[in-house]
Amino acid sequence: MSRRELSSMALMLRPDIRNRSIKVALVVGTILGCINHGDSIVAGTLDAAGIIKIMISYCVPYSVSTWSSVQTAKDDFKKQQAF
């Protein structure tokens, strides 16, 4: 890795990547929560375990979006270095 290339952690903390990942997590996590736990939410029977599962449903799309954005940023950097 080049000294000028940013680390994965630095890229994950970049505001544009972080904000995009949060937006994706909010939309996709909400959809997943409704699909997977909508019946218990509507019935009023959602327990602590269900709430934890819903919270995890937001972590997954955040992680996927962040990872793909970081990989794209790294690929773009490598392409720029090639020229």
VODREN-851593 format. One record per residue (C-alpha): residue number from 0; residue in three letters; y, z, x. Coordinates in steps of 0.5 Angstrom, whole numbers, m for minus. Layout:
REM residues N
+-------+-------+-------+-------+-------+
! rolum ! nuvex !     y !     z !     x !
+-------+-------+-------+-------+-------+
!   NUM !   ALA !     Y !     Z !     X !
...
+-------+-------+-------+-------+-------+
END
This chain:
REM residues 83
+-------+-------+-------+-------+-------+
! rolum ! nuvex !     y !     z !     x !
+-------+-------+-------+-------+-------+
!     0 !   MET !     0 !     0 !     0 !
!     1 !   SER !     7 !    m2 !     3 !
!     2 !   ARG !    12 !     4 !     4 !
!     3 !   ARG !    17 !     0 !    m1 !
!     4 !   GLU !    12 !     0 !    m6 !
!     5 !   LEU !    12 !     6 !   m11 !
!     6 !   SER !     7 !    11 !   m12 !
!     7 !   SER !     3 !    11 !   m19 !
!     8 !   MET !     6 !    18 !   m21 !
!     9 !   ALA !    13 !    15 !   m19 !
!    10 !   LEU !    12 !     9 !   m24 !
!    11 !   MET !     9 !    14 !   m29 !
!    12 !   LEU !    16 !    18 !   m29 !
!    13 !   ARG !    20 !    11 !   m30 !
!    14 !   PRO !    24 !    12 !   m36 !
!    15 !   ASP !    23 !     5 !   m39 !
!    16 !   ILE !    15 !     6 !   m38 !
!    17 !   ARG !    15 !    13 !   m41 !
!    18 !   ASN !    19 !    12 !   m47 !
!    19 !   ARG !    15 !     6 !   m48 !
!    20 !   SER !     9 !    10 !   m48 !
!    21 !   ILE !    12 !    15 !   m52 !
!    22 !   LYS !    13 !    10 !   m58 !
!    23 !   VAL !     6 !     7 !   m57 !
!    24 !   ALA !     3 !    14 !   m58 !
!    25 !   LEU !     7 !    16 !   m64 !
!    26 !   VAL !     6 !    10 !   m68 !
!    27 !   VAL !    m2 !     9 !   m66 !
!    28 !   GLY !    m3 !    17 !   m66 !
!    29 !   THR !     0 !    17 !   m73 !
!    30 !   ILE !    m5 !    11 !   m75 !
!    31 !   LEU !   m11 !    14 !   m72 !
!    32 !   GLY !    m9 !    21 !   m74 !
!    33 !   CYS !    m9 !    18 !   m81 !
!    34 !   ILE !   m15 !    14 !   m81 !
!    35 !   ASN !   m19 !    20 !   m78 !
!    36 !   HIS !   m17 !    26 !   m81 !
!    37 !   GLY !   m13 !    23 !   m87 !
!    38 !   ASP !   m18 !    26 !   m92 !
!    39 !   SER !   m17 !    33 !   m90 !
!    40 !   ILE !   m10 !    33 !   m89 !
!    41 !   VAL !    m9 !    30 !   m97 !
!    42 !   ALA !   m14 !    36 !   m99 !
!    43 !   GLY !   m11 !    41 !   m95 !
!    44 !   THR !   m17 !    43 !   m91 !
!    45 !   LEU !   m15 !    41 !   m84 !
!    46 !   ASP !   m17 !    47 !   m79 !
!    47 !   ALA !   m15 !    49 !   m72 !
!    48 !   ALA !   m20 !    44 !   m69 !
!    49 !   GLY !   m18 !    38 !   m74 !
!    50 !   ILE !   m10 !    39 !   m71 !
!    51 !   ILE !   m13 !    39 !   m64 !
!    52 !   LYS !   m16 !    33 !   m65 !
!    53 !   ILE !   m10 !    30 !   m68 !
!    54 !   MET !    m6 !    32 !   m62 !
!    55 !   ILE !   m11 !    29 !   m57 !
!    56 !   SER !   m11 !    22 !   m62 !
!    57 !   TYR !    m3 !    22 !   m59 !
!    58 !   CYS !    m5 !    23 !   m52 !
!    59 !   VAL !   m10 !    17 !   m52 !
!    60 !   PRO !    m5 !    12 !   m53 !
!    61 !   TYR !     0 !    15 !   m49 !
!    62 !   SER !    m5 !    15 !   m43 !
!    63 !   VAL !    m7 !     7 !   m44 !
!    64 !   SER !     0 !     5 !   m45 !
!    65 !   THR !     2 !     8 !   m39 !
!    66 !   TRP !    m4 !     6 !   m35 !
!    67 !   SER !    m3 !    m1 !   m37 !
!    68 !   SER !     5 !    m1 !   m36 !
!    69 !   VAL !     4 !     2 !   m29 !
!    70 !   GLN !    m1 !    m3 !   m27 !
!    71 !   THR !     3 !    m9 !   m29 !
!    72 !   ALA !     9 !    m6 !   m25 !
!    73 !   LYS !     5 !    m6 !   m19 !
!    74 !   ASP !     2 !   m13 !   m20 !
!    75 !   ASP !    10 !   m15 !   m21 !
!    76 !   PHE !    11 !   m12 !   m14 !
!    77 !   LYS !     6 !   m15 !   m11 !
!    78 !   LYS !     8 !   m22 !   m13 !
!    79 !   GLN !    15 !   m21 !   m11 !
!    80 !   GLN !    13 !   m19 !    m4 !
!    81 !   ALA !     9 !   m25 !    m4 !
!    82 !   PHE !    15 !   m29 !    m4 !
+-------+-------+-------+-------+-------+
END
